[in-house]
């Protein structure tokens, strides 16, 4: 445990400003968590635990900080029954602190490892962007079919939420071979989703062109663009870094196990 955590008891984080101060104006907190927060968060030393609703509207927790501080804060909150709330479905934990948190709070095996990043710089123009076209609700079945065939892990939900901006690339015969989405998080920040290329067209720059177009639009309009990717997608990570994305946050997300009360207290 850090010296600061030894001296302090957990303190409530009632506002987004409280949370930003506790995390040193962390980029993920600034761009992903809304104002007001979904509920009271808690801090101890470097650790924070705060309710977060994802852009797909699922309520869970974000857990950040050094492992020893995270373990101590989790133990305190566990004793208070904080994690027993059935409305809390999952926990998204900084990978470096995941084992410390999971030793205290029962979790299931359901979830995944993923990464978040952002860019505040418009990317240079990419060859192939001239072929990027806007898509609308008349194209929804084609989009769904491409996602199901080539990107079935995505959280993108075509035209289920307002304000979505879908773009794509078509073959000369008119078939949709690439697509991507820009929408907004509950904090109002642009986020990219569903960047997808048909398997036989991967490696030809189509995903790069779609991503560059959506990123440039977002940065010009809002000054920032965010995205998430599964940690096993090394190709996508290189692509996004090449376009200027950074401030990487590495996460492990798992469902809370409300059936189990065991914990290392």
N, C-alpha and C positions, 0 to 999 in steps of 0.2 A: 504494500500500500504506500502511496506517496505520503510525504510529510503533511501536505495540505489535508489529505483525507483523514489522517490520524487526528488532526486538530478540529475538524468540522463534522457536524452531523449533517445528514441529507437536507438539502434545502429545496423548496418548491420552486418550480419554474412556471409561472402563471401566464407569461406572455412570450411572444416570439422574440421580443427584444431581450428578455431574460435568457432565452435559449441561445441567441446569437452571442450575448456576452459570455455565457458559460462555455461556448465552443470556439471562442476567438474569431467570430464572424465566419464560420465555416461555410464553404461554397455550397455544399449539399443542403445544409440547413437554410441558407439564404434563398436558394432557388427551388427547393422542393417542398418545404413545409409552409403551410398557409398561415395567414394572420386573420383571425385568431387561431391558436392551436386547437387541436381536437380534444384536448384535455390537459390537466396539470401534468407537467413533467417533473423529474427529480434529478438533482445533481449531487455528486460527492467527489471532491478532488477533480480529477480529469474526466470522470464518468458522468454520462447523462443517459437517462431513460425517458423517452417522451412518446406519447401516442402519435401515430401518423396514419392517415388514410391515404392509400395509394391512389394514383390517377385512375385505377379501375374500381375505386370506391371501397376497397377492403380495409377494415380497420385493424391496425396492429401496432407494433412498437418499433422505434429506432433506438439502438443501443450503441453508444460510442464511448471511447476512452481507453486508458491503459488497463490491462487485464486485472491487476490486483484491485484497482478502484472499482471496476465493473463488478467483480465478485462481491466486494463489500457492499456496494449499493444494492445489488440484486438480493443479497441475503436480508438486508434491512427491509426492502420492499416485499420480499417473499413472506417475512414474518407478519407484515401488515395485511397480507392477503391481496396485495395489489394485482398480482398476476392471475387471480382467480376470476376476474371479470370475464364472463363468457362472450362478451362482445369483442374482446381482443383475440384475434384469430392467429396472429403470427408475430414473430420477432425478426427484425432485420438487424444483424449484429456485425460490427466491424470484425473482419475475419481474424485479426490478431487477438481479439478478446472473446471469440466465439466459445472456445473450450472453457474459459473461466465462467462465462454466463451459463452455458449448458450444464455445468457441474452443479448449479444451484437451481435453475428453472427447468422443469420438465418440458422437453421438446419432442416432437415426433421426427421421423425421418423424411417427412414430406416437405419439399422445398427445393432450393437450388442455391448455387454460388454464382454471384453476378457482380458487375462493376458499373459504376456511375461515373460520368465525366461531362465536362461542359466546354464550350468554346465561346469566346467573346470577340473573335476575329473572323471576318468573312473569308472563306477560302478562295484561292485563285480559281479562275474558270477552268473546268475540266473538259477534255475532249469527250464528246458524246452528249453534253448537256443540251445541245440543240434538238435532240430527239426526245427530251423530257416533256411530257404533256400533262395537263391537269386531268384529273379523273373526278367523276361525280357519281351520284347515286344510281345513275343508269348503268354504271360499271361495277356495281357492288358484287354481283355474282361472279364476275371474272376475278375480282380482287380476292374474294373468299376462296375461290378454287385455287388460285396461285399460292395463297398463304397455306392452305391445307396441304398442298403438294410439296412446297419447298420451304416452309417455315412454320411448322405446326406448333412450335413452342411460344410463338409471339403472343403478347397480350393485346395486340391491335384488334380493334373491333370496328370494322368499316361502318362509318356513319351512324354508330350507336350513340355518340356524344356530339353535341353541337360544336361548330367551329373547326371541324377537322379539315385539313388540307391534304388530300391524296394526290400524288403524282405517279406517273408510270412511263414506261417505254414499251413500244409495240414493235414487233417484227414487221417486215414489209408486207406480210400477209394479214396483218392486223391483230395477231395474237399478242396478248399481254405477257411480256417476258420479264418485267421488273416493275416494282412498285415500292412506295414508301409513304409514310404519314407524318405530318406535323400536327400536333394538337397541344393542349395546355394542361399542365399539372394543376392541382387544386390551389397551388400558390400563384397560378396565372403565368407560369414560365413556359416557354416553348419546349416541347420534348419530342424527339423523333421516335417512331415506332414502326415496326413491320417492314423494315428495309429487307426486301426479298428479291432474289434473282432466280429464274428457272434454272434447274440443275445443269442443263446442257448449255447455258449461256454464262455460267460463272467464270470468272477470270478474264472477262472481256471489258471490264470497266463500267458495266451498267450500274452496279450498286454504288460505285464511286460517284457517278454522274447524278444519280437520284439523291444521294446524301449531300453532295455539294450544293445542289439546287435548294434543297430544303433548309440546309444550314445557313446559306447566304441570306435567304429570305428572312429567317428568324433573327439573325444578328442585325440585319438592316432595320427590322421592325422593332425589336425589343432589346438589342444590345447583347443578347446571350442566346445560346441554344444548348440544350441538355439531351442526354440519351443514356440508355442502359444496355448492357450486353451480357450474355452468359459468359462465364469465365473460361469456358472451353473453346470459345470462338476466337482463336488467335488471329485468323484472317481479318475479322472485323476490327479487332483491336488495332492492328497495324494500319488499317484503312482510316480509322477515326483519328489516330494519332497523326497520320500523314496530312489530315485535313485541319489540324490545329487543335484538336480536343485534348484536354488535360484535366488537372485537378482530380485525378483518379481517386475514387473511393472503392475499396474492395470489401464486399459484403457476403455474408452467409445468411440466408433467410430460411426459417423453419416454422412450421405450425406449432403453436403452443399446445401442449398435451394436458388438457383440462381433466383427463381421467386419472392422471397420476399426481400424487401429492408428495412423492419422495423427492428429497433434495439434500445436497451436502451442506447442511447448516452447522 
